[in-house]
Amino acid sequence: MNQAAVSEADPAERVAAVAARARRVETPCGDGSLVWRIWGEGEPLVLGHGAQGAWSHWIANIDALAAKRTVIAVDMPGHGDSAMPATLDHEGISAVLAEGLRRIVPDRLPVDLVGFSFGGISFAYLAALHPGLARRLVLVGTGGLGTPLGAVSLGRVGGLAGEERKAALKANLLGLMLHAPPSADDLAVHLLESNAAAARLPNAAELVLPDRLAKILPRIAVPVDAIWGEFDRPHPDPALQEAVIRRTHPRCDFRVIADAGHWVMYEQPEAFDATLLDMLGDRGPAR
């Protein structure tokens, strides 16, 4: 499915339709639940979204990936429909993720973890602090490597309404998440607004920057690979990011998707899906 096709339906209806096809599972998280959505069959593939996001960060990819795998997309603690963790640190976040996976796929561990941005560093701590749960970690545009931040541009949205608000949201998407103006479509705007409204974790940036990922990478014993957008704004220069990861994981399979920004899997879904499945070895027909 290409990016244009993702946006054909009304955005809210599109999100609801994909969610309706999922099996929803809840596991403990703080005083509430961690919410997981599951599609497809086959070996588990666990997806983690970015800060201010939710499972729907992966909406353009779920159908293609679920044709090959059991896709398990989590609302990270303090995001989407999930409760806040007991402690606002990686130990607390990884503990609830670990418990959830042990309940959902107890006989299918270890699993492949694919984390985008904040989800990548959360999964890195999960792999490091809870050995035996991860078979492979794929980082997608994940910060925390101690590299210089790129030129992010975000404007004011509060107080704006109608087309003026929509234009400001599109500008913010292009200033942080996306590369090409057509990618900042109505669905992307809807996801930006709805996911940000539900996000409550107050310290996501502190859990990433400047070098939280670089510090935990030496403790990860499983293969670490990465996918980057060619024009990732917050974490530019893919070669520099690759060099840092290779200091601890010299066999890292690092791949760059052309004509994509930070939210690479939304902007270039077909290229991303093919790259990820090839990286994981899922090149054959659907199971």
CORLINHU-V37088 format. One line per field, one symbol per residue. ss: DSSP state (@ for helix, = for strand, . for the rest). Layout:
BEGIN
ss = ???
END
This chain:
BEGIN
ss = ..@@@@....@@@@@@@@@@..=======..========....=====......@@@@...@@@@@...=====...............@@@@@@@@@@@@@@@......======.@@@@@@@@@@@@....=======.....................@@@@@@@@@@@@@@@@...@@@..@@@@@@@@@@@@@......@@@....@@@@@@.....=======........@@@@@@@@@@@.....====......@@@@.@@@@@@@@@@@@.......
END
